[in-house]
Amino acid sequence: MALTAEQQEIWDSLRNSKNRHSFKDEIRHKPEDTAFESPGVYTIWEGKKPIYIGIATLSRPDGAAQRRLWGLKDRLESHRRGRISGSSLAIAVWFCRIAPKLSKKEHLEIGRGKKSPSAYTENFIRELHYSHHKVPKKDLHSVESALCRKIKPELNEWQDFISRDTQVRSKQMRLKENTRSS
């Protein structure tokens, strides 16, 4: 399915190398840069390859101590920190890029609490780049879906697979339970 003219314009902005920023740099903005405090879509880049597309909804996360709303800046900073507990990107990076390449010894050290998966993901993410584009909140999900269908970023594809697999397994478990109780 082709992108609409508006979606294509957003994609062109996201893939423009002049609009890319390094996760090595602290994520800051100038007061006049309102795009960072807005809802929007972003792309994570590994070299020239888009590996993840996400959205920031300008909402307040559950349990957030801060009173202000979170936009692109906060979502990207959450990814930059690499904490598996707070970043869908970090989870995907861990399972797709880092964990498969670790030695048995490294996995055992993680299991014993001597090493942290989040330290690995933070270091990996700091080597990536991002671009972002302000998008009205009402259009976020449709823009993200269209871009993911068209671009097929690897880590989004992995997340979709995990989601579908989880749904299938849940359905199978319910069927098993229903069969047992009959």
Secondary structure, DSSP 4 states (H G I P E B T S, - for coil): -PPPHHHHHHHHHHH-GGG-EETTS-----TT-GGGGS-EEEEEEETTEEEEEEEE--B--TT---SSPB-HHHHHHHHHHT-TTT-HHHHHHIIIIIGGGS-HHHHHHHHTTSS-HHHHHHHHHTT-EEEEEE--GGGHHHHHHHHHHHH--HHHHHHHHHHHHHHHHHHHHHHHHHHHH-
